[in-house]
Amino acid sequence: IPFSVNLKEDEESIVENFYETFHGKYINIKYLLTANIPRGYLHRPLTATMEFTIESDRDDLPERPSPPQMVIFNITQNTARHRLLSEIITGGFRVTGKIATQCSLQDPLSGELTVEASSVP
């Protein structure tokens, strides 16, 4: 069932506007929408929670963001941390590439990925 919701700040809020959704290493800014539907005395209520994103229009930003830079990365069996580490170490692989430091949620990721070596075809 399609629906829409108008987001607005609390009138007593000191925040001027919503922050963009952000998922960093130590800081997360996320928005959750929770719906709870009571179903009567003998039935448990239906509850669902969904995360949604907020992204500012580039024209509305107070400052122009710096242009994205390309970061070079290398992933090998020695640098990977994974629960299948024993199989990764015995197999051996090398992946290199570069990826943009900034990306819009509406645009595809940009960069390069090269599998230089892999024991698994």
N, C-alpha and C positions, 0 to 999 in steps of 0.2 A: 504494500500500500504506500504509494508516494506521499510524502509530507514535506513541509519546510518549517524551519525554526529561525526566528529572528534573534540574533545574539546582541546583547547590549550589556554594558557595564552597570554595576550597582551604582546608584546615585551617590553613595557615600564613599565610593572607591577612590583611592588616590592614584590609581592607574589610569593613564589617559586613553589607552587603547589596548587591545589584545596583543600579546606577543606572538610572533610566528612560532609554529611548531618547530622544535629543535631536539635532536637526539645526539648528544655529545658523549664523550667518555665519562665525564663526571656530572654533567648537568643535563637534565631533560625538561623540556617544556612540552606538555601534551595536554590535550583536551579530550575528556571522555563524556560520552552521552549514555546515560543509563535510563532504561525504561523498565518500569515495574508495573505489572498488570495483576491486580488482585482477582482471584477466581472464586471466591466463596469460602464457606466454612470448611469443607472437607478436602479442598484442593489447595496445593501449594501455589503461591503466586508465580507467574512467569516473569523472569528477569533476564535482561540482556544488556550488555555493556559493549560499546563500540568506540574505538578511537577515531577522531577525525582531525584533519589538518587545517591549519590556518596559515595562509601565505599572503604576504602583502603584495599589492600591485607595485611593480618596480617604479612607476611614476609617482607613487605616494610616499616613497621613502624620503626621509629628511636629508640623507646624504647618498650620493651615488656609491654603490658597493665597488670595492676594488675589483679589477678584472681577475678572473680565476687564473690560477697558476697550475701548471702541470707538475705533479709529484711523481717521481720515479720510484717504483717498488720492485723488490725481489722476494720471492717466496721459494724456499727450498725445504727439504726434509729437516734441516737443522733449525730453521726459523719458525716452522709451523707448530702450533700448539693445538692438538686435537686429541680426542679420546681414542682415536685409532692410531696413535702415535707409533706403536710397534710395527704396524703394517706400512705406515708411511716411511719410516726409517729404512726398512728393508727394501722397499720399492725404489726409492730415489726419484726425485723429480726436481724441475726448476721451472718456475713461472716468473716472467718479468713483464713489466709494462709501465704505463703511466696513466694517471687519472686526474681529472680536474678537481681542484680543492673546493670549488663551489658549484652547486648545481640546483636548478629549479626543480620543484616537484612535478612541474608540468612538462619538463623537457627530458629526453633520454639522457642517460649518463654518457659522458664523452671521455674518450681515452683509448688506450691500446692495451691488448693482452696477448702475450706470446707464450705458448708452452714450448720451452726450449728442449726439455728432456722429460721423459716419463717412462717408467718401466711397465706401466699399464697402457695398452693401446686405447 
